[in-house]
Amino acid sequence: MLTVEDANKIIAFLSAGYFATEDPEARKEFNRLANEVRKASGQPVQ
């Protein structure tokens, strides 16, 4: 399982990508990926 600390580092990277684009499809994908990382680390999905 992925640790919460490592997951949050990945999520921070994905968040930067999310805010760097205005493309709604790209934002949707960044959000989906962040939620997959959350699931893998046992965190609640947002």
C-alpha distance matrix in Angstrom:
0.0 3.8 6.4 9.3 11.6 10.4 10.0 13.5 14.9 14.1 15.5 18.5 19.2 19.1 21.3 23.8 24.1 24.6 27.4 28.9 29.9 32.1 31.4 30.2 28.4 26.5 25.6 24.4 22.1 20.7 20.1 18.4 16.0 15.3 14.7 12.2 10.2 10.8 9.7 6.3 6.1 8.2 11.3 14.5 15.8 19.1
3.8 0.0 3.8 6.5 8.4 6.7 6.4 9.9 11.1 10.5 12.1 14.9 15.6 15.9 18.0 20.3 20.9 21.6 24.2 25.7 26.9 29.3 28.8 27.9 26.3 24.1 23.1 22.4 20.1 18.2 17.8 16.7 14.0 12.8 12.9 10.9 8.0 8.9 9.1 5.8 4.7 8.1 10.2 13.6 14.6 17.4
6.4 3.8 0.0 3.8 5.4 5.3 6.1 8.6 10.0 10.8 12.1 14.2 15.7 16.5 18.0 20.3 21.5 22.1 24.3 26.0 27.7 30.0 30.1 29.2 28.1 25.7 24.2 23.9 22.0 19.6 19.0 18.6 16.0 13.9 14.3 13.2 9.9 9.7 10.8 8.4 5.5 8.4 9.7 13.5 15.2 17.6
9.3 6.5 3.8 0.0 3.8 5.5 5.0 6.0 8.7 9.9 10.1 12.1 14.3 14.9 15.7 18.3 19.9 20.1 21.9 24.0 25.8 27.9 28.3 27.2 26.5 24.3 22.3 22.1 20.7 18.1 17.0 17.2 15.0 12.3 12.6 12.5 9.2 8.0 10.1 9.0 5.4 7.5 7.4 11.0 12.8 14.8
11.6 8.4 5.4 3.8 0.0 3.8 5.5 5.3 6.5 9.0 9.9 10.7 12.9 14.5 15.2 17.0 19.1 19.8 21.3 23.1 25.3 27.7 28.4 27.8 27.4 24.7 22.8 23.2 21.7 18.7 18.2 18.9 16.3 13.5 14.8 14.9 11.2 10.7 13.3 11.9 8.8 11.3 10.8 14.2 15.7 17.0
10.4 6.7 5.3 5.5 3.8 0.0 3.8 5.4 5.1 6.5 8.7 10.0 11.0 12.6 14.2 15.8 17.3 18.5 20.4 21.7 23.7 26.5 26.8 26.5 25.6 22.7 21.4 21.8 19.8 16.8 17.0 17.3 14.3 12.1 13.9 13.2 9.4 10.2 12.7 10.6 8.5 11.9 11.9 15.2 16.0 17.5
10.0 6.4 6.1 5.0 5.5 3.8 0.0 3.8 5.4 5.2 6.1 8.6 10.0 10.5 12.0 14.3 15.5 16.1 18.3 20.0 21.6 24.0 24.1 23.4 22.5 20.0 18.4 18.5 16.6 13.9 13.6 13.8 11.0 8.6 10.1 9.7 6.0 6.6 9.4 8.0 6.3 9.5 9.0 12.0 12.3 13.9
13.5 9.9 8.6 6.0 5.3 5.4 3.8 0.0 3.8 5.4 4.9 6.0 8.6 9.6 10.0 12.3 14.2 14.7 16.2 18.2 20.2 22.5 23.3 22.7 22.4 19.7 17.7 18.3 17.0 13.7 13.3 14.5 12.2 9.0 10.9 11.8 8.4 8.1 11.6 11.2 9.1 11.5 9.8 12.3 12.6 13.2
14.9 11.1 10.0 8.7 6.5 5.1 5.4 3.8 0.0 3.8 5.4 5.1 6.5 8.8 9.8 11.0 13.0 14.3 15.7 17.0 19.4 22.2 23.0 23.0 22.6 19.5 18.0 19.1 17.4 14.0 14.5 15.8 13.0 10.5 13.2 13.6 10.1 11.0 14.4 13.3 11.6 14.6 13.4 15.9 15.9 16.3
14.1 10.5 10.8 9.9 9.0 6.5 5.2 5.4 3.8 0.0 3.8 5.4 5.1 6.3 8.6 10.0 11.0 12.4 14.5 15.6 17.4 20.2 20.5 20.4 19.6 16.5 15.4 16.3 14.1 10.9 11.9 12.8 9.6 7.8 10.9 10.8 7.6 9.6 12.6 11.6 11.0 14.2 13.2 15.3 14.6 15.1
15.5 12.1 12.1 10.1 9.9 8.7 6.1 4.9 5.4 3.8 0.0 3.8 5.3 4.9 5.9 8.6 9.8 10.1 12.2 14.1 15.7 18.0 18.5 18.0 17.6 14.9 13.0 13.8 12.4 9.0 9.1 10.7 8.4 5.4 8.6 9.8 7.2 8.1 11.6 11.7 11.1 13.5 11.6 13.0 11.8 11.8
18.5 14.9 14.2 12.1 10.7 10.0 8.6 6.0 5.1 5.4 3.8 0.0 3.8 5.5 5.0 6.3 8.9 9.7 10.7 12.4 14.8 17.4 18.6 18.7 18.9 15.8 13.8 15.5 14.5 10.7 11.3 13.7 11.5 8.8 12.1 13.6 11.0 11.6 15.3 15.3 14.2 16.6 14.4 15.8 14.9 14.1
19.2 15.6 15.7 14.3 12.9 11.0 10.0 8.6 6.5 5.1 5.3 3.8 0.0 3.8 5.4 5.2 6.7 8.8 10.3 10.8 13.2 16.3 17.1 17.8 17.5 14.1 13.0 15.0 13.3 9.7 11.5 13.5 10.9 9.3 13.1 13.8 11.5 13.2 16.5 16.1 15.8 18.6 16.9 18.3 16.9 16.3
19.1 15.9 16.5 14.9 14.5 12.6 10.5 9.6 8.8 6.3 4.9 5.5 3.8 0.0 3.8 5.4 5.1 6.2 8.8 9.8 11.2 14.0 14.3 14.5 14.0 10.8 9.5 11.2 9.6 5.9 7.9 9.9 7.7 6.6 10.3 11.4 10.0 11.8 14.8 15.0 15.3 17.7 15.9 16.6 14.6 13.8
21.3 18.0 18.0 15.7 15.2 14.2 12.0 10.0 9.8 8.6 5.9 5.0 5.4 3.8 0.0 3.8 5.3 4.9 6.3 8.5 10.3 12.6 13.8 13.8 14.4 11.4 9.1 11.3 11.0 7.2 8.0 11.2 10.0 8.0 11.3 13.4 12.1 12.8 16.1 17.0 16.7 18.6 16.1 16.4 14.4 12.8
23.8 20.3 20.3 18.3 17.0 15.8 14.3 12.3 11.0 10.0 8.6 6.3 5.2 5.4 3.8 0.0 3.8 5.4 5.3 6.1 9.0 12.0 13.6 14.7 15.4 12.0 10.5 13.5 12.9 9.4 11.2 14.2 12.7 11.3 14.8 16.5 15.1 16.2 19.5 20.0 19.7 21.9 19.6 20.1 18.2 16.6
24.1 20.9 21.5 19.9 19.1 17.3 15.5 14.2 13.0 11.0 9.8 8.9 6.7 5.1 5.3 3.8 0.0 3.8 5.5 5.0 6.6 9.9 10.8 12.1 12.3 8.7 8.0 11.1 10.1 7.1 9.9 12.5 11.2 10.9 14.4 15.7 14.9 16.6 19.5 19.9 20.4 22.6 20.6 20.9 18.5 17.0
24.6 21.6 22.1 20.1 19.8 18.5 16.1 14.7 14.3 12.4 10.1 9.7 8.8 6.2 4.9 5.4 3.8 0.0 3.8 5.5 5.8 8.0 8.9 9.4 10.2 7.3 5.2 8.4 8.6 5.8 7.5 10.7 10.6 10.0 12.9 14.9 14.7 15.8 18.6 19.7 20.2 21.9 19.5 19.1 16.4 14.4
27.4 24.2 24.3 21.9 21.3 20.4 18.3 16.2 15.7 14.5 12.2 10.7 10.3 8.8 6.3 5.3 5.5 3.8 0.0 3.8 5.5 7.3 9.8 10.8 12.7 10.1 7.9 11.4 12.2 9.5 10.8 14.3 14.2 13.1 16.0 18.3 17.8 18.5 21.6 22.8 22.8 24.4 21.7 21.3 18.8 16.4
28.9 25.7 26.0 24.0 23.1 21.7 20.0 18.2 17.0 15.6 14.1 12.4 10.8 9.8 8.5 6.1 5.0 5.5 3.8 0.0 3.8 7.0 9.3 11.5 12.9 9.9 9.2 13.0 13.1 10.8 13.0 16.1 15.6 15.2 18.3 20.1 19.6 20.8 23.8 24.6 24.9 26.9 24.5 24.3 21.8 19.7
29.9 26.9 27.7 25.8 25.3 23.7 21.6 20.2 19.4 17.4 15.7 14.8 13.2 11.2 10.3 9.0 6.6 5.8 5.5 3.8 0.0 3.8 5.5 8.2 9.7 7.2 7.1 10.8 11.3 10.1 12.3 15.0 15.2 15.5 18.2 20.0 20.1 21.5 24.0 25.1 25.8 27.6 25.3 24.7 21.8 19.6
32.1 29.3 30.0 27.9 27.7 26.5 24.0 22.5 22.2 20.2 18.0 17.4 16.3 14.0 12.6 12.0 9.9 8.0 7.3 7.0 3.8 0.0 3.8 6.1 8.8 7.8 7.3 10.5 12.2 11.7 13.1 15.8 16.8 17.1 19.3 21.4 22.0 23.0 25.3 26.9 27.7 29.1 26.5 25.5 22.3 19.7
31.4 28.8 30.1 28.3 28.4 26.8 24.1 23.3 23.0 20.5 18.5 18.6 17.1 14.3 13.8 13.6 10.8 8.9 9.8 9.3 5.5 3.8 0.0 3.8 5.5 5.3 6.3 8.7 10.1 10.7 12.4 14.3 15.5 16.6 18.5 20.2 21.3 22.6 24.5 26.0 27.4 28.7 26.5 25.3 21.9 19.7
30.2 27.9 29.2 27.2 27.8 26.5 23.4 22.7 23.0 20.4 18.0 18.7 17.8 14.5 13.8 14.7 12.1 9.4 10.8 11.5 8.2 6.1 3.8 0.0 3.8 5.5 5.1 6.1 8.7 9.9 10.5 12.2 14.3 15.3 16.5 18.4 20.1 20.9 22.5 24.4 25.9 26.8 24.5 22.9 19.4 17.1
28.4 26.3 28.1 26.5 27.4 25.6 22.5 22.4 22.6 19.6 17.6 18.9 17.5 14.0 14.4 15.4 12.3 10.2 12.7 12.9 9.7 8.8 5.5 3.8 0.0 3.8 5.4 5.0 6.3 8.7 9.9 10.5 12.4 14.3 15.4 16.6 18.6 19.9 21.1 22.7 24.6 25.7 23.9 22.6 18.9 17.3
26.5 24.1 25.7 24.3 24.7 22.7 20.0 19.7 19.5 16.5 14.9 15.8 14.1 10.8 11.4 12.0 8.7 7.3 10.1 9.9 7.2 7.8 5.3 5.5 3.8 0.0 3.8 5.4 5.1 6.2 8.6 9.8 10.6 12.3 14.3 15.4 16.7 18.4 20.0 21.2 22.9 24.4 22.6 21.8 18.4 16.9
25.6 23.1 24.2 22.3 22.8 21.4 18.4 17.7 18.0 15.4 13.0 13.8 13.0 9.5 9.1 10.5 8.0 5.2 7.9 9.2 7.1 7.3 6.3 5.1 5.4 3.8 0.0 3.8 5.4 5.1 6.1 8.5 9.9 10.6 12.3 14.3 15.4 16.4 18.4 20.0 21.3 22.5 20.2 19.2 15.8 13.8
24.4 22.4 23.9 22.1 23.2 21.8 18.5 18.3 19.1 16.3 13.8 15.5 15.0 11.2 11.3 13.5 11.1 8.4 11.4 13.0 10.8 10.5 8.7 6.1 5.0 5.4 3.8 0.0 3.8 5.6 5.2 6.2 8.7 10.0 10.6 12.4 14.4 15.3 16.5 18.5 20.2 21.0 19.0 17.6 13.9 12.3
22.1 20.1 22.0 20.7 21.7 19.8 16.6 17.0 17.4 14.1 12.4 14.5 13.3 9.6 11.0 12.9 10.1 8.6 12.2 13.1 11.3 12.2 10.1 8.7 6.3 5.1 5.4 3.8 0.0 3.8 5.3 4.9 6.1 8.5 9.8 10.5 12.4 14.1 15.2 16.5 18.5 19.9 18.4 17.7 14.2 13.5
20.7 18.2 19.6 18.1 18.7 16.8 13.9 13.7 14.0 10.9 9.0 10.7 9.7 5.9 7.2 9.4 7.1 5.8 9.5 10.8 10.1 11.7 10.7 9.9 8.7 6.2 5.1 5.6 3.8 0.0 3.8 5.5 5.2 6.2 8.7 9.9 10.7 12.3 14.3 15.4 16.8 18.4 16.6 16.3 13.2 12.2
20.1 17.8 19.0 17.0 18.2 17.0 13.6 13.3 14.5 11.9 9.1 11.3 11.5 7.9 8.0 11.2 9.9 7.5 10.8 13.0 12.3 13.1 12.4 10.5 9.9 8.6 6.1 5.2 5.3 3.8 0.0 3.8 5.5 5.1 6.2 8.7 9.9 10.4 12.3 14.3 15.4 16.4 14.2 13.2 9.9 8.6
18.4 16.7 18.6 17.2 18.9 17.3 13.8 14.5 15.8 12.8 10.7 13.7 13.5 9.9 11.2 14.2 12.5 10.7 14.3 16.1 15.0 15.8 14.3 12.2 10.5 9.8 8.5 6.2 4.9 5.5 3.8 0.0 3.8 5.5 5.2 6.3 8.8 9.8 10.6 12.5 14.5 15.3 13.9 13.0 9.5 9.5
16.0 14.0 16.0 15.0 16.3 14.3 11.0 12.2 13.0 9.6 8.4 11.5 10.9 7.7 10.0 12.7 11.2 10.6 14.2 15.6 15.2 16.8 15.5 14.3 12.4 10.6 9.9 8.7 6.1 5.2 5.5 3.8 0.0 3.8 5.4 5.0 6.3 8.6 9.8 10.6 12.6 14.3 13.3 13.5 10.7 11.3
15.3 12.8 13.9 12.3 13.5 12.1 8.6 9.0 10.5 7.8 5.4 8.8 9.3 6.6 8.0 11.3 10.9 10.0 13.1 15.2 15.5 17.1 16.6 15.3 14.3 12.3 10.6 10.0 8.5 6.2 5.1 5.5 3.8 0.0 3.8 5.4 5.1 6.2 8.7 9.9 10.7 12.3 10.6 10.9 8.5 8.8
14.7 12.9 14.3 12.6 14.8 13.9 10.1 10.9 13.2 10.9 8.6 12.1 13.1 10.3 11.3 14.8 14.4 12.9 16.0 18.3 18.2 19.3 18.5 16.5 15.4 14.3 12.3 10.6 9.8 8.7 6.2 5.2 5.4 3.8 0.0 3.8 5.3 4.9 6.2 8.6 9.8 10.4 8.7 8.2 5.3 6.7
12.2 10.9 13.2 12.5 14.9 13.2 9.7 11.8 13.6 10.8 9.8 13.6 13.8 11.4 13.4 16.5 15.7 14.9 18.3 20.1 20.0 21.4 20.2 18.4 16.6 15.4 14.3 12.4 10.5 9.9 8.7 6.3 5.0 5.4 3.8 0.0 3.8 5.4 5.1 6.2 8.7 9.9 9.7 10.1 8.0 10.2
10.2 8.0 9.9 9.2 11.2 9.4 6.0 8.4 10.1 7.6 7.2 11.0 11.5 10.0 12.1 15.1 14.9 14.7 17.8 19.6 20.1 22.0 21.3 20.1 18.6 16.7 15.4 14.4 12.4 10.7 9.9 8.8 6.3 5.1 5.3 3.8 0.0 3.8 5.4 5.0 6.3 8.7 8.4 10.1 9.0 11.1
10.8 8.9 9.7 8.0 10.7 10.2 6.6 8.1 11.0 9.6 8.1 11.6 13.2 11.8 12.8 16.2 16.6 15.8 18.5 20.8 21.5 23.0 22.6 20.9 19.9 18.4 16.4 15.3 14.1 12.3 10.4 9.8 8.6 6.2 4.9 5.4 3.8 0.0 3.8 5.5 5.2 6.2 4.9 6.4 6.1 8.6
9.7 9.1 10.8 10.1 13.3 12.7 9.4 11.6 14.4 12.6 11.6 15.3 16.5 14.8 16.1 19.5 19.5 18.6 21.6 23.8 24.0 25.3 24.5 22.5 21.1 20.0 18.4 16.5 15.2 14.3 12.3 10.6 9.8 8.7 6.2 5.1 5.4 3.8 0.0 3.8 5.4 5.1 5.7 6.7 6.6 10.0
6.3 5.8 8.4 9.0 11.9 10.6 8.0 11.2 13.3 11.6 11.7 15.3 16.1 15.0 17.0 20.0 19.9 19.7 22.8 24.6 25.1 26.9 26.0 24.4 22.7 21.2 20.0 18.5 16.5 15.4 14.3 12.5 10.6 9.9 8.6 6.2 5.0 5.5 3.8 0.0 3.8 5.7 7.6 9.9 10.2 13.4
6.1 4.7 5.5 5.4 8.8 8.5 6.3 9.1 11.6 11.0 11.1 14.2 15.8 15.3 16.7 19.7 20.4 20.2 22.8 24.9 25.8 27.7 27.4 25.9 24.6 22.9 21.3 20.2 18.5 16.8 15.4 14.5 12.6 10.7 9.8 8.7 6.3 5.2 5.4 3.8 0.0 3.8 5.6 9.0 10.4 13.3
8.2 8.1 8.4 7.5 11.3 11.9 9.5 11.5 14.6 14.2 13.5 16.6 18.6 17.7 18.6 21.9 22.6 21.9 24.4 26.9 27.6 29.1 28.7 26.8 25.7 24.4 22.5 21.0 19.9 18.4 16.4 15.3 14.3 12.3 10.4 9.9 8.7 6.2 5.1 5.7 3.8 0.0 3.8 6.7 9.0 12.3
11.3 10.2 9.7 7.4 10.8 11.9 9.0 9.8 13.4 13.2 11.6 14.4 16.9 15.9 16.1 19.6 20.6 19.5 21.7 24.5 25.3 26.5 26.5 24.5 23.9 22.6 20.2 19.0 18.4 16.6 14.2 13.9 13.3 10.6 8.7 9.7 8.4 4.9 5.7 7.6 5.6 3.8 0.0 3.8 6.5 9.2
14.5 13.6 13.5 11.0 14.2 15.2 12.0 12.3 15.9 15.3 13.0 15.8 18.3 16.6 16.4 20.1 20.9 19.1 21.3 24.3 24.7 25.5 25.3 22.9 22.6 21.8 19.2 17.6 17.7 16.3 13.2 13.0 13.5 10.9 8.2 10.1 10.1 6.4 6.7 9.9 9.0 6.7 3.8 0.0 3.8 6.4
15.8 14.6 15.2 12.8 15.7 16.0 12.3 12.6 15.9 14.6 11.8 14.9 16.9 14.6 14.4 18.2 18.5 16.4 18.8 21.8 21.8 22.3 21.9 19.4 18.9 18.4 15.8 13.9 14.2 13.2 9.9 9.5 10.7 8.5 5.3 8.0 9.0 6.1 6.6 10.2 10.4 9.0 6.5 3.8 0.0 3.8
19.1 17.4 17.6 14.8 17.0 17.5 13.9 13.2 16.3 15.1 11.8 14.1 16.3 13.8 12.8 16.6 17.0 14.4 16.4 19.7 19.6 19.7 19.7 17.1 17.3 16.9 13.8 12.3 13.5 12.2 8.6 9.5 11.3 8.8 6.7 10.2 11.1 8.6 10.0 13.4 13.3 12.3 9.2 6.4 3.8 0.0
